[in-house]
Each structure stands twice: as C-alpha cells, then as structure tokens.
Amino acid sequence: MTITPTIYGIANCDTVRKARKWLDAHQIAYDFVDVREQLPSPSKVSLWLEKVGVEQLVNRRSTTWRNLADSTRKALEDGAAQQILLDHPTLIKRPVLELGSEVIVGFSADRYQQHFNV
C-alpha cells in the first residue's frame, strides 16, 4: 500500500508552488492542505514540533514574525510554540510535507529527489 504525501502550506506561496510543481512533474500524487483554510490540529503541530523542532518549523523571515510582539516571540522560545503556531499559522515555514511518520519542512528539489528516490 502506497502512502500519499500531504503538503501543508498556503496556495499562493511561491515555495509551496515550487514543491507542488516538482511533485506534479514527477507524477507523485499528493494531498494539499491550505493552512489558512484548514488549520492544522494541535496534535499535528505538536507532531511537527517533535519531529523537526521549533527552529526549523518557525518562519522567522515572514511578515507575521516581524509583526509579532517581542513577548510572543519570547513565549515561542519558552515552550508556547504549539499554541502560537495555531494562533498564527502563517508562522509555519512552508511547505510542510508529511509522508507517513516523516516530516520535511521547506522545499529543496535535491531533498525531495532523495526522499522520493526519483
């Protein structure tokens, strides 16, 4: 049985578009979840944090990050990452690719190529 990967992101994000285009070009079927329309569950965000850590999951170059209060940024570092990411889903670095128990954050053609053995 083949597991279908799921991509979490925002439809109009350039990096998400690149990842989806790469998957399409390699004829890899996937599910897409727009995190603005369908928030990830608390358990999903918790899993991502467990798998990749807050440093990799939080997009510190985003407009959302720049607009966060210093106290919220500090809370993120002090263990409140799950709730802050649920409150501000655009803080999640995109795309998040889930394949079974594996989680890959961001897009790199080389990494996807290695991951999917194509």
Phi and psi in degrees as a GROMACS rama.xvg file:
@    title "Ramachandran Plot"
@    xaxis  label "Phi"
@    yaxis  label "Psi"
@TYPE xy
-91.857  135.425  THR-2
-90.3813  129.364  ILE-3
-84.978  125.156  THR-4
-67.9001  153.486  PRO-5
-120.813  132.23  THR-6
-107.637  127.727  ILE-7
-108.68  132.74  TYR-8
179.569  -155.248  GLY-9
-123.904  130.3  ILE-10
-54.9959  -36.6735  ALA-11
-93.8222  10.0573  ASN-12
-78.6198  128.416  CYS-13
-58.5493  -41.6347  ASP-14
-67.573  -38.5063  THR-15
-64.4266  -41.8741  VAL-16
-60.6794  -41.7214  ARG-17
-61.792  -43.8327  LYS-18
-62.9616  -45.0903  ALA-19
-65.9256  -39.3801  ARG-20
-63.7869  -40.8306  LYS-21
-62.7052  -47.0457  TRP-22
-61.8578  -42.8022  LEU-23
-61.7857  -44.3966  ASP-24
-62.3972  -30.4809  ALA-25
-97.2741  11.6042  HIS-26
52.779  43.9219  GLN-27
-102.789  115.988  ILE-28
-71.1451  143.366  ALA-29
-153.024  161.492  TYR-30
-102.65  143.909  ASP-31
-118.74  132.994  PHE-32
-122.876  118.224  VAL-33
-83.4208  114.876  ASP-34
-69.3642  -13.685  VAL-35
-77.795  -31.5099  ARG-36
-91.696  -32.425  GLU-37
-135.421  97.3297  GLN-38
-60.7471  139.481  LEU-39
-65.7153  150.248  PRO-40
-71.6323  157.942  SER-41
-55.6852  -38.9088  PRO-42
-68.0107  -33.1329  SER-43
-66.4941  -47.4498  LYS-44
-63.0716  -39.9182  VAL-45
-61.4425  -42.7195  SER-46
-61.3472  -46.4858  LEU-47
-60.2002  -43.8574  TRP-48
-61.937  -39.8112  LEU-49
-65.5047  -40.8042  GLU-50
-75.5742  -43.2028  LYS-51
-118.076  -16.5212  VAL-52
86.2725  159.613  GLY-53
-65.5077  -36.8017  VAL-54
-60.1023  -40.6279  GLU-55
-82.3964  -30.2073  GLN-56
-82.7521  -27.532  LEU-57
-89.4116  128.672  VAL-58
-88.4075  97.3755  ASN-59
-80.889  -0.33584  ARG-60
-101.173  0.8934  ARG-61
-79.2189  157.787  SER-62
-61.4768  -38.5965  THR-63
-58.5335  -44.0148  THR-64
-61.4638  -45.8019  TRP-65
-64.028  -28.2347  ARG-66
-90.0571  -4.35715  ASN-67
-71.6394  143.917  LEU-68
-66.5508  149.043  ALA-69
-56.5252  -36.7338  ASP-70
-64.6163  -35.3821  SER-71
-71.1408  -39.7998  THR-72
-60.6718  -42.7533  ARG-73
-65.6139  -41.3479  LYS-74
-60.9915  -34.7728  ALA-75
-60.1008  -43.3084  LEU-76
-72.5885  -25.6274  GLU-77
-91.8525  16.3398  ASP-78
104.334  3.42853  GLY-79
-97.8599  21.2817  ALA-80
-57.7959  -43.6678  ALA-81
-57.2162  -51.4808  GLN-82
-66.3122  -38.952  GLN-83
-65.3019  -40.9523  ILE-84
-67.8866  -32.6206  LEU-85
-70.2504  -36.4925  LEU-86
-73.5534  -29.3318  ASP-87
-131.846  73.7435  HIS-88
-62.3226  -20.492  PRO-89
-75.3271  -3.97528  THR-90
-76.8874  -16.9349  LEU-91
-73.9534  125.961  ILE-92
-63.1765  139.432  LYS-93
-117.857  154.272  ARG-94
-79.345  163.17  PRO-95
-106.84  119.197  VAL-96
-104.578  126.306  LEU-97
-115.053  128.268  GLU-98
-136.951  101.169  LEU-99
62.8936  -122.585  GLY-100
-93.2184  0.372664  SER-101
-91.1576  145.231  GLU-102
-133.469  126.808  VAL-103
-122.167  129.278  ILE-104
-109.762  134.99  VAL-105
85.9528  174.799  GLY-106
-125.848  131.4  PHE-107
-141.986  122.144  SER-108
-56.9869  -40.7212  ALA-109
-61.9156  -43.7693  ASP-110
-66.7119  -41.9436  ARG-111
-64.2816  -41.7349  TYR-112
-59.4897  -45.0643  GLN-113
-65.6568  -43.0643  GLN-114
-64.9643  -41.5621  HIS-115
-95.6757  0.820886  PHE-116
53.9963  48.445  ASN-117
